């Protein structure tokens, strides 16, 4: 029945009651398991203290009494649940529900190849591209005789329409000997499809029986013919159903094509689509959407009537978010609305309140939803809780799913991996879009849902999800009558002393408080009541917006949230401490403390939160003084943003990292200057933490501690802190030894970024040129480096002494810094550095930084010159020199000694003055824009590129 829509209202209400009881059962069982776990933790702690016999007996009696009370409490709740289940069972019998008779199959439209071109707006460019992919002899087939081209996109975006346009294009008609259109839909019936293909060739119905006979006949008909086969609306992920049919088609002539439409990228891959042949269909522009909507809405109206409605109509078109199906449906609806008031009512209505939308617009989305496995249904349905248009990080969403137990049933250490698989599956099925990637991380980590999908999810979850806004005491138009809602969002547009209606929903399992409009400081007035009454919460977001003001402390009542698994306190900049009662939340998996930069310490009992997997405490390094003892007991921990080392025996030491073998992502260790015992660093066993990708080593000393510099040996300590071999980013700050000679560093073959900052006593640079994957290098702050020599290149003596007359080809010559793209020397008055040693004639066979794109040199007043391998580097696109007078003079435009050597560089800035911008390619200008406007963190359109190019005097033409 999950795949069908329940028609009878009584049955829908009955199913809702059943689901409510299922939630209650889950809460009772979770409470039972939580109390047992807490009791076990307390028992282990008491046994470890080695109490006298009499006290042990008292503890045992106390424990027995507690368990007896707990048994009674849980039994009472289970009795209540059993009574509800009995009532539900009685209702089913009383009303004689026949569940198999009260459902209906979702509609699946049968498509054909015919189309009226006049009804289509936009898609000209898309049609042109696809026609070229079909008819061009050199189109990407990936070496396959029968390439498969896939049009992929969400339901209602116009995949079938585009396929029809292409199918009926004159160039396509002329190119193929035979064109066949098949509406596949679901299920994928290979015999029916084969018969339709055969009938298309024969022009009559086929009486053949048996799959093999039909395929043999198809094979004979396609032989020697150039065929286009369109398979519209493909859903099946079963490759075996397609393979034999495709084999029978492979005997057609070269140049034949298969074109499919699907919502699922996975289906496209299974059908044999290669990456160049995957065509991702985007939404229409606003103007195209308005043209489509207005053609239907204005049918039969005079020009004056139409012009009177234009302003409202265009705003309604914006609601369609570029979706053609939405434009058609709303246009058809508006055709029968005669007055501005009626049009305004449509504009003011939410999409889910429009009857026509529910009848005609949502069914395609229901089809996509019903095809999901049950686990994915839960995950995507939860997304209704987010405000429309909200962008979330992928990893954050996975933690929210995990908090709701959507990823349970797998081994504990793999929940995040399963979450990634679920997310990727939903992405491939077009539920997510507008992905963005971090510059240093090519993985897609942010997403946005199309507004229509969000509206659809709100329809699905309208009795379980509530959204409240405290602006003028008004609430968003959602069904708030259900006080047993499970998922809630509170949008705080005003700092009201009490939040309206929030305490009505005592069964909430998720509460996201959106403080984008106002800081969290006023929350302190009702947080105790919230913690006391909303005790079913598993997810609680109390993060602050970009405000300095915030809550300063959490009340002790937070310890009552025994089900809590996710707590987000990010950006609460005035939060000074966390209560010890927080450590009683044994189910807590995620604790986000990022940018809580007044937080001085973590609660002492943090080791009791044994299910904690993500302690996100990075960006607290300016305030956090230490990490409490017991952190080593958190063996499930995967995220630990910051680990603070002190010489205080009452806090954690480096050795406490030993058991945290599941750490992944970023780890910053600060206060290393307080470490005098190298064996503590060895005990940390960083090398065994295979999931670490970024390691930041800070050799400062924590506040309030005296420096033991005469006892320190940062070189030996660095050697002992050997990271895992797959490390990608390494930063070393405030290192005090004169050299960096850790043997492990040159073995980090995946290392792409290195920073060396404020290494005050450093006299020579390590041979970083050996690192094969290094793309970004930062050296800055202060140091005692006097010259950058050939040793920095990491070239062995034998390679340096290789004769220049070597017969080796250029491709096999020695390469230093083979992958380096961005190089920065950002110092503060580096008085000692005078020489950047150039190559001698015996070393000219060495290729150096062949991929360097940008070079920045700041505050090097005595540096005499840049080496020739930098000046003559043809890959260099950005040169920035400041507070380095000798270099600035040598690089002065037209008159400088080195000007002719660097004039080929497209973008040059000397002492904050841009003396040259000459971008001749998209890549060069893109790099320039990245450096010039990197602080804006924006996506730049082609129109904006042209504007910025002309503003900066660049030679640029759109389309180049």
Secondary structure, DSSP 8 states (H G I E B T S, - for coil): -TTEEE--HHHHHHHHHHHHHHHHHHHHHHHHHHHHHHHHHHHHHHHHTT--HHHHHHHHHHHHHHHHHHHHHHHHHHHHHHHHHHHHHHHHHHTT--GGGSEEE-------S---GGG--S-HHHHHHHHHHHH-TTS--TT-SSEEEEEE--TTSSHHHHHHHHHT-HHHHHH-SEEEEEEEESS--HHHHHHHHHHHHHSS-----SHHHHHHHHHHHHTT--EEEEEEEE----THHHHHHHHHHTTS-TT-EEEEEES-HHHHHHTT--GGGEEE-----HHHHHHHHHHHHTTT--HHHHHHHHHHHHHHHHHTTT-HHHHHHHHHHHTT--SHHHHHHHHHS-GGG-HHIIIIISHHHHHHHHTS-HHHHHHHHHGGGS-TT--EEHHHHHHHHHHTTTTTTS-GGGHHHHHHHHHHHHHHTTS-EEEEE-TT--SEEEEE--HHHHHHHHHHTTTTEEEEE-GGG---SS----TT--EEEEE-SS--SS-TTGGG-TT-SEEEEE-SSS-SGGGGGTHHHHHHH-TT-SEEE----S-S----B--GGGGG-TT--EEE-TT-TT--B--GGGGG-TT--EEE-TT-TT-----GGGGG-TT--EEE-TT-TTT----BTTGGG-TT--EE-EEE--S-TTB--GGGGTT-TT-EEEEEEE-GGG---HHHHHHH-GGG-TEEEEEEEE----TT----GGG--HHHHHHHS---TT--EEEEES--SS----TTGGG-TT--EEEEE--TT--S---GGG-TT--EEEEEE-----EE-GGGGT--HHHHTS-TT----GGGS-EESTT--EEEEEES---S--EE----GGGTT-EE-TT--EEEEES-TT-----HHHHT-TT--EEEEES-HHHHHHT-TTTSTTHHHHTT-SEEEETTEEEEE---SHHHHHHHHHHHSGGG-----HHHHHHHHHHHT----TT-
